[in-house]
Amino acid sequence: MASKTPLPQIPGTNPFDGEYAKRGYALNKMCFSFNSAENRAEFLKDEEAYMRKYGLTEPQAAAIRAKNVLQLLDAGGNAYYLAKFAGIFGLDMQDIGAQQTGMTKDEFKAKLVAAGK
């Protein structure tokens, strides 16, 4: 049997591995459902009932309520599925980048512009 090599630690990140996939299954399944406009409308009508329908854990539900992408990632969320959730509230990748860096969106945008020069 081959030995399992640990993943390299990258400060501020959580590698999406099998453990995170299992932890985030319900959350990612719910976010995948947002591919349907009908499901997005149902979620917006009663977020709590929609989260119960998918069996989210309390930390997952709290992160959804806070619209905090970093907490969602820590709760097992996959970035590709979370983009569906973020889109419901008009959040884009710059909003998410700002959350990840602790900056305002304007500060994050200015950082991107400066990096491109």
C-alpha positions as CSV (number, residue, x, y, z in Angstrom):
1,M,0.0,0.0,0.0
2,A,1.4,3.4,-1.0
3,S,1.9,5.9,1.8
4,K,-0.3,9.0,1.6
5,T,1.7,12.2,1.2
6,P,0.2,15.1,3.1
7,L,-0.9,18.0,1.0
8,P,1.3,21.1,1.2
9,Q,0.0,23.8,3.6
10,I,-0.9,27.1,1.9
11,P,-1.6,29.9,4.4
12,G,-5.2,31.0,4.2
13,T,-6.5,28.1,2.1
14,N,-8.2,24.8,2.7
15,P,-7.4,22.2,0.0
16,F,-10.7,20.7,-1.2
17,D,-10.0,17.0,-0.5
18,G,-12.1,14.0,0.3
19,E,-12.7,15.2,3.8
20,Y,-14.0,18.6,2.7
21,A,-16.1,16.9,0.0
22,K,-17.8,14.7,2.6
23,R,-18.2,17.6,5.0
24,G,-19.7,19.9,2.3
25,Y,-21.9,17.4,0.5
26,A,-25.3,18.9,1.6
27,L,-24.1,22.5,1.1
28,N,-22.7,21.8,-2.4
29,K,-25.8,19.9,-3.4
30,M,-27.9,22.8,-2.3
31,C,-25.7,25.3,-4.2
32,F,-25.8,23.1,-7.3
33,S,-29.6,23.3,-7.1
34,F,-29.3,27.1,-7.8
35,N,-28.7,26.3,-11.5
36,S,-32.5,26.4,-11.6
37,A,-34.3,29.8,-11.5
38,E,-37.2,28.1,-9.7
39,N,-34.9,26.8,-6.9
40,R,-33.2,30.3,-6.6
41,A,-36.7,31.8,-6.1
42,E,-37.7,29.1,-3.6
43,F,-34.5,29.8,-1.6
44,L,-35.1,33.6,-1.6
45,K,-38.7,33.0,-0.5
46,D,-37.7,31.1,2.7
47,E,-33.9,30.6,3.1
48,E,-34.3,28.7,6.4
49,A,-36.8,26.2,5.0
50,Y,-34.6,25.7,1.9
51,M,-31.5,25.0,4.1
52,R,-33.5,22.5,6.1
53,K,-34.6,20.8,2.9
54,Y,-31.0,20.0,2.2
55,G,-29.9,19.2,5.8
56,L,-27.3,21.8,6.2
57,T,-25.3,21.8,9.4
58,E,-25.6,24.8,11.7
59,P,-22.1,26.1,10.8
60,Q,-23.1,25.8,7.1
61,A,-26.4,27.5,7.7
62,A,-24.7,30.3,9.7
63,A,-22.2,30.9,6.9
64,I,-25.1,31.1,4.4
65,R,-26.9,33.6,6.6
66,A,-23.8,35.7,6.8
67,K,-23.1,35.3,3.1
68,N,-19.5,34.6,4.1
69,V,-17.7,32.7,1.4
70,L,-14.6,32.0,3.6
71,Q,-16.9,30.3,6.2
72,L,-18.6,28.4,3.5
73,L,-15.3,27.1,2.1
74,D,-14.3,26.1,5.7
75,A,-17.7,24.3,6.0
76,G,-16.8,22.1,3.0
77,G,-18.1,24.3,0.2
78,N,-16.6,23.9,-3.3
79,A,-15.8,27.3,-4.9
80,Y,-17.5,26.3,-8.2
81,Y,-20.8,25.5,-6.4
82,L,-20.5,28.5,-4.1
83,A,-20.4,30.8,-7.1
84,K,-24.0,29.8,-7.7
85,F,-24.9,30.9,-4.2
86,A,-22.9,34.2,-4.5
87,G,-24.6,35.0,-7.8
88,I,-28.1,35.1,-6.1
89,F,-27.0,38.1,-4.1
90,G,-25.0,39.8,-6.9
91,L,-21.7,38.9,-5.4
92,D,-18.9,38.6,-8.0
93,M,-15.3,37.3,-7.8
94,Q,-14.1,40.7,-6.7
95,D,-16.4,40.6,-3.7
96,I,-15.1,37.1,-2.9
97,G,-11.5,38.2,-3.3
98,A,-12.1,41.2,-1.0
99,Q,-13.5,38.8,1.6
100,Q,-10.5,36.5,1.3
101,T,-8.0,39.4,1.7
102,G,-9.8,41.4,4.3
103,M,-10.1,44.4,2.0
104,T,-13.0,46.4,0.8
105,K,-14.1,45.6,-2.8
106,D,-12.7,49.0,-3.9
107,E,-9.3,48.3,-2.2
108,F,-9.2,44.8,-3.8
109,K,-10.0,46.2,-7.3
110,A,-7.2,48.8,-6.8
111,K,-4.8,46.0,-5.9
112,L,-5.7,44.1,-9.1
113,V,-5.2,47.2,-11.2
114,A,-1.9,48.0,-9.6
115,A,-0.7,44.4,-10.1
116,G,-1.5,44.6,-13.8
117,K,0.8,47.6,-14.3
